[in-house]
Amino acid sequence: MEKTKTTSETVGGAAYRHPTFGSLVTPRILYDLSREGLYCCAKNRGEGAVTKDGALAVSTGAYTGRAASDKFLENGLLPGHAIDWGEVNRPISEHLFAKMAKWHIAQMAKLPELFVSDVWAGADPHHSLAVRIVTERAWHALFARTMFLGGSDEAMAERHATTTRPFFESFAPPFTILHAPSLRAPRELVRTPGKRYERDVTVLNSETYILISMSHRLVLIGGTSYAGEIKKAVFTVMNYLLPERGVLPMHCSVNVGEKGDSAVFFGLSGTGKTTLSADPKRRLVGDDEHGWSDDGLFNLEGGCYAKVIRLSEKGEPAIWKAVHRRGAILENVVLDTDSVTPLFNDEWLTENTRASYPLSFIENREPSGRAGHPENIVMLTCDTFGVLPPIARLTPEQAEYHFLSGYTAKIAGTERDVGKEPIPTFSACFGAPFMPLHPSVYARMLEEKIREYKVACWLVNTGWTGGPYGVGERIPLSATRALLGDVLSGAFGGSTFSSRYGLFRLMVPDACPLAKEAEKFLLPSNIWQRNGTVGFREAEAHLAALFRENFAKKKYHEHVSPEVRAYAESVGV
């Protein structure tokens, strides 16, 4: 149930105060408006077009994906935390962060009006975090109100208000995101090509910036309108804080069956996390970010951020219905100029078209945002080489290995500079861009929980079969759903598995008890042969070599158990 504040309310004062960086004071602050109020503001301000069904269609301009190379973490660490510095977690000096914070706040104070939303991340009150989001655009505030927890779920808000929450209250004032897409970093603070810099001088890579300071509890975003930067900044913060409390943060979707049996789906964008977890026979807990505590699973968000390129009513009915409603946000989706209807097959703006909508738009959802310990963990990969089987049972050691490897393909448009063709990649924990700590921290926690709660683990390939990308075909969604139906129903319980299949030593089921139509996809080598495609063994050996190279390059051998190390050494042999 929405709050009643649906009209713009002008409140003068400070949207943010900091003893060192200064205060963000402006005469016009639109504070804590409801989703309906923000929707009306965005519409009246001309920030987007309204579709025939009432969704708000917006464009993010030049940036239609995350600006991964422009994200930096401030290295004034909190006690007991060690950020894994490298290509993913780039450091920004405390001096430069302070300079940018003062400049950013001063520039935001010049903007005509600001929208302030107080929300939180984490459906479990004992592990949730207060977040204040200050932005210059109504539709970004609407996105924040949609994607995080707050006033749109009155029952959940009441539970938070009456629950002792040491984690929540220990971060007062809350983490704050100062979001100003119209700002561009000063040229003197941006790297000049060919110029040499002293080792202790850190500069930005471009005029776009996503700067996160854990010690100051502050995020600065400028130069990009892509809304995903807001939600992933909060996810990065939670990935930094939760492990210290024994809670495993996960880039995954979660659903729960009628008997209370929950399932976790790991996977990067484009692998099917959102699509496969939106199962009409199961309740959706969340589609992207969760925590796993001693009490079970809980959603970190209150909404969904689904990739909707080639979305169809037949293929994904729940998502289709959710995006055709007043208040949904369509990001970079092309509209038909006459009928004002979304053209989901049109990739003119980007392949990475998105839709944001509250979980309440999904009829078959779990309103608490929580579930018990999982019975199944599914690791989704999009194999562009076409050699991994569509489903395989994993031992705990194999699960940790594949979790650390995080093999998949970057799908076009998800990040800046990703072109039309998928790019094979290894993203630790199926979410490396958002993991500030060393991947082994999360991997060890995962294996411990798998063993403690006796969770069945599966590797599911939603990529290609019968040949590599451009030669073979993508595994049909219907086949993947059928195989997952066997997994989640427990039908594989009495099945036999072909142990040590291929160079990855995977356990592939000999038959599918319920998903008979999917049995023909079980052994990739057979499909290559049936299609008359040559080179399977070479392609498999090449992929295995990439796995071994990645594991060695990142020195994971130094951080894993002897059992995991033994499996890693067996891959490709």
N, C-alpha and C positions, 0 to 999 in steps of 0.2 A: 504493500500500500504506500503510495507516494505522500511525501509531505505536502502541505497545502500551499507553500510558497511557490506560485507559478508565474509571478510577475517580477519584473526587475525592481529590486529594492536598493536604493543608493545609500551606501554607508561610507562616511569618510573615515580616514584613519590609516593605520599601518596594516598591510597584508603580511608583513614579515619584519621581524626585528632581530638584529644580531649585534652583540656588543663591539665587535671588531669591524664587521663589514658594513654596518649601518642599517637603517630602516627603510623599508619599501613603503613610502607614504604616498598616497594618491587621494584626490578628493572624491573619486568615484570607484567604489568597490561593490561588486554584486556578489554578496556572500551567501554561500550554501543554498543556492537555488535548487529546486527539485529537477528531476529529469525533464518533466513537462515544461517547466519554466525555462530551462536552458535550451530545449528544443525550439520553443517559441522565439527566444532571443536569437538563436542561430538563423532561424528562418527570416526574422525581421531585419537582421543585419546583412542579409544576402550572402551568408557564408557557404551556402550550398543550395542545391535544387531539391525540391520535394517531389518524390515519385508519386505515381498514381495511387499507391497503397499507403503513402504517408511516411516512407523512409526518407532520411536525409542523405542525399548523395553529395559528397565533398571530394575535392581534388587536393592532393598534397604537393602539387607542383613538381619541381625537379627531383625531389627525393620521394620515391615510391617504395622504399625499403629502408632497412636500418643502415645508418652510416657507421659501420663497425670500426673503421679506421679513425674515426673522430671521437671515440669514447675513451676517457681517461679516468683513472682513480687517483684521488689525492692520497699521498703516502704518509699522512699523519695518523698512524695506525692506532686502533684501540688496543688496550693490553690483551695479550693472549691470542691475538689473531695474526696470521701471517699470510699475506696475499701472495698468490703465485704469479709473480711478475713475468711478463713475456709478451708475445705478439697479441694475445687476447687481452690481458690486463696491463695496459700501458700506464706508467706512472706519470703524474703531473706534480711538480714540486709544490710544496705548501705556499711558497712565495707567489708562484704564478696563479695558483688557485685563488689565493686571497686577492690578487690584483684583478682577476676575472670576476670574482664575486662582487667586489666593490663597483666595478664598471657595469656589470650586468644589472645590479640593483638600481644604480643611478639611471640607467637607460630605461628600465621597466617603469620607473617612477614618472617618466615623461609620456607614457602611453595614455590614451584618453580614458580607458577604463579597464579594469581587471576583474576576472572571475575567480573566486576563492571557494574551494570545496574541501571540506574536512571529511576524510574517509578512513578506512583501515584495510589492511591486508591480513587475511587469516581468519577463517571461520571458527577456529578454536580460540576462544577468548584468552586462554592461558598462553598462547603463542602468537598473538596478533600484534600488529604494529600500526600505530596512528600515523597517518600521512596527510599533510596539507598540500594541496595542489593549487598553485596560482598561475593562471594563464591569461593571455590576452584575447582569446577567442572562445566564444560560447560553445562551439562544437567540440573543442578539446575538453572543456569542462564537462560537457555531456558525456564524452568518452570516458573521462575519469569516474563520473558518477555511475556509468554503466559497468565499467570493468572492475571497480573495487567495491568493497562492502560499505554500506552506509544507509542513508534514509530510505532507499528504495525497498528495503526489506525490514519492515517494522518489527517483526517477530525476532529476527536475528539481532537487531539493534537493542531490543529490550534484554535479550540474553547477555549481551556484552555489558550493558549498563548495570546488571545485577550480579555479575561474576567478578570475583577477585582476579585481577590479571596483572601479576607483577611485571611480566614482559612488556605489556601494553603501557603500563604507567611509568615504567622506568625510562621511557623515551619521551618525556615531556620537557620542552616542546617537541612536537612530533617531527619526524622527517619531513622536510619541505622540498617540493619541486617547484622551482621558478622557471616557468616555461614561456619562452618568447620567440616563436618562429621567425618573426620579422627582424630580429637582431642578427648582426654579423660581427664576428670577433674583430677587434682592431687589427689592422694589417701588421703593425709592429710586433704583434704577439703570434703571428702566423709564420710557419716555416717558409723560407725563401729557397726555391730550388737552386742547388749548387753552392749555397752558402754553408760554411762550416760553423758549428756551434760548440761551445765548451761543454764538457761532460755534465756539469752540474746545472746547465741551463736547459730547461724544457720549454718547448714551444708547441703550439697547436699545429695540426696537420693541414687545416683549412679554416675558412671562416665559419664553418659549422662546428658545433661542439656539444658533447654530452659529458659533463664533468660531475663526478660523484665523490663526495667527501663523507666517509664514514664517521670521522671524528667530529665534524661540524654538523652532521645530520642534514646535509644540504645537497641538492642536485640542481645543476644549471643546464638548461637545454636552450640552444639558439641555432638559427639557421636552417632548421628542418621542421616541416609540418607533419611528417609521418608520425601518426599517433602511437605506433608501436614502441617508440622510444620511451614514452611515459611508463607504460606497463613493464617494459623490460628493465628500466632503471629500478623500479621497486622490487622486481624479482631479483636483481643483482644484490640489492641490499639484504633481502631475506636470505639469499644463499650465503651471505657473509655471516649473518647473525644466528641463524637457526642451529647449525651444527654444534655450536658451543653449548646448546641446551639439550643435546642428544636427539634433535629433530632433523630428519633427513629431508631437505628441500629437493623437489623433483620437477623436471620439465616433462610433464606427462599429463594425460587425461585419465579420469577415473569414472567408472560406473559401477552400479551395484544391482544384483539380481533380486528376485522376489524373496529368496531365502536369506538375504543379507550378505551374500557372497560378493565381495568387491574384487575388481580387477584394475590393474594399473597398465597404462599404455604409454611407453616411452617412444619418442621419435621427434625428429626435427620437422620444421615446416614442410608440408608437401608429402609427408609419408603416410598421412591418413589418421593422425591422432584424433582430430575433431570428428571426422566422418565416421570412423569405426566405433568410437565411443558413444555416438548418438544412436544407440540401439533401441528400437521400439520395444524390445522385450526387457530392457533394463533401465534403471533410473540413472540419469546423468548427474554426477557429483560436480564435475568441472571438466573443461576441455584443454587445459594447458599447464597450470601450475598448482602443485600441491605440496603439503608437508606430511611426513610420516612420523608420528610420535609414539610413545608407549601406549597411548590410548587409541591409536588407529590413524586413519587418513583424514585430512581436512583440506578444503580448497583454500587457496590464497586469494582468490578473486570472487567477484560476484557476477561476472559476465563472460561472454564468449567473444573471441576475436578470430573468426573463421576465414580461411582462404576460400574464395568463392568463384575462382575462375572455372568455367564450364560447369557451374552448379546446375543441377536439374531437379525438378520436382520428383521424378521417379527414383533417381539415384539417392537423393538425400532429402526426403520429405520433411523431416523435423527442422533442418536448417532452412530449407526453402520457405517454410511457413514462418519461421522466426524473422527472416529478413524482409518479408513482405508485410511489415507492420509499422504503424506510426511509432516513431521513436528509435527505430533501428538506424544505424549509421552505415552507409555504403561508401567505402573509401576507394577512390579511383576506379569505380565501376562506370562504364560508359552507359549513357541513357539514350534511348530512342527519342529523337527530338520531337516527334509528333505525339506519341502515346505516353511519353515520360515513364517508360518502363525500363528496367535494367536489362542490359544486353550482356548476360554473364559469359557468353562465348567470345566476346570482343576483348582482345588483349591489346588494343591500340595504345592505351595509356601504360599498362604494365601487365605482366603475367601475375603479379602479386596483388591481385584485387582482394579486398578484405571487407568483412561485415562485422560490426560490433553490435551486440544486443544483450540485454540482461538474461540471466539464466531463467528468469520467470517467463520468458518467451518460449521456453522449451516445456511442453506439457509434461513429458515424462522425465522429471528431474527429481533430485533429492533436495528438498528445500532447506535442510539443515546445513548443507555443504560439507557433511561429514560422513564417514563410513568406517567400518571395522577394518582390521588388518586384512590385507588382500589374500585371496586364495590363488590368484594367478598374476604373473607379471609378463607382459608382452612387450618385446623390444622390436619396434618397427624399423625396417631399413628399406631404402629404395636403391636396390642394386642395379646400377646401369650396365654392368657386365653380363647380367643374366645368368649367373652361375649359382647363386644361393637358392636353396629350396624355399617354397612358399611358406613352409612351417617346419620347425625343428624344436625338439625338447632340449633344454639346456640343463647341465648340472650347475650347482652353485658356483663352481670355479669358472665354467664357461660363461655363466651370466656375468660375473665380475669382469672377465676378459672383454666380452662384447660391450659391456657398459662403459668400460674404460676406453675402448676403441671408438665406439660411437660412429660406426661406418654408415654412411648414407650418401645421398647426392644433394648438393645445393640446387634447389629448384629455381628456375629463372625468376628474377625480380625480388627474391626474398632479401637479398642484400644488394647494395649499390655495386655496379660493375659485374653482376652475374648476368650472362647473356641468355640466349635462347635455349642452348643445350644444357642439360644437367651436368654438374661438375662433381665427380666422385670426391668425397671428403671424409675426414675423420674428425668428429666433434665429440670430445670426451664427455661422458655422461649424457649424451644426446642433447647437449645444451652448453657447450664450452664457452660461447660468448657471454654467458651470464653467470659463470662460476668463478668467484674471486679466489677461492682456496684451491689448493692442489687437488686435481681430480681424484687422487687416491683417498683423500679424506671422505669424499662422497661414496666412492666405490667400496671402501671397507665397511662403512655404515650399511650400505645396501646388502652386502654379503652377510653381515651379522644378522640383519633383520630377516633375510631369506631363510637362514638356518633356524633362527629362533622361532619363526612362525610357520616353518615348513611350507614355503610358498613354491608352487610350480612355476617354472620360468620357460619362456618360449621366444624363439627368434622367428619373426615373420617378415618375409620379403614382399613388399608391395610394388617392387620395381619390375624389371624385365625378365622374360623367360624365352626360351627358344632361340636365343641370340642376344647380342648386346643392343644397346640403344641405337636405333636407326636400322636394325636388322630384324630383331625379334619383336615381340609384342609385350605390352604391359600386362601384368597378371590381372585378369578381370576382377573388379571390385566384388562381384557376386561370389567368386571363388574364395577370395580372402574372407568375406563375411561368413561363408559356409564353414570354412576351416575354424574360424574363431567361434562359431556356434558349437562345434565339437569340443573345443577347449573349454569354453565357459559352462557348458552343460555337464562337463565331466565325462563325456562319451569316450575320450581317449584313455580313460582309466584302465581298461583291460586290454588295450591294444599293445601290439608288439612294435618295436622300433628297430629300424636298420641302424645298428650302432656303427660309429666311425665312418659315416658316409662322406666320401670325398676327402679333399685335403684339409677340411675344417673339422673333421671327426664329429660331424653332427648326427644326432639321433632323429631320423626322419620316420614318421609312422608308416607302417606297411599298408595301411588301409584307413579310410575315413568312415567311421561307423554311421554317421548321419549325412555327411557331406560327400556323397558318392560322386556327384558331378565334378568335384574338385580333385578326385584321385589322379586324374591324368596329368596334373601339374606337379605331383609330388617329387619326381626325380628330374631335375633340369637336364641332365645329360641325355635322357630318353627323348625329351622334347626337341633338343637340338638335332638329334639323330632323325627324329620323325619329320622335322622341318627341312632336312637336308642341309642344315647349317654345320659347317666344319669349324674346328678350332676350339671346342669346348675345353679340352684339357689345358691348352695353352692359356685360355682366358682365366680358367680357375687358378692355374699356377701364378699368373700375373697378379690376380687379386690377393692371393695368399701372400705373395711377396710384398705387396703394399701394406698388408696387415703387419707383417713382421718388421718391415722398415719403420712403420709408424710407432710400433711398440718399443723398438730399440731407440729410435730418435728421441722419444719423450722419456726414455729411461724408466719406464714403468716397472721393469724387472726389479728395480731397487725398492719398490714400494709394495709389492704384492707377496702373498704367501707362496711357499714352495709348490703347492698344488696348482695355483694359477700360473706360476712361472713354468711349470712342467707342461701345462696345456698350451701356453704361448709358444713354447719351443717345438711342440708337435705340429703346429699349423704349417701346412705346406710341405711336410716331410712324408 
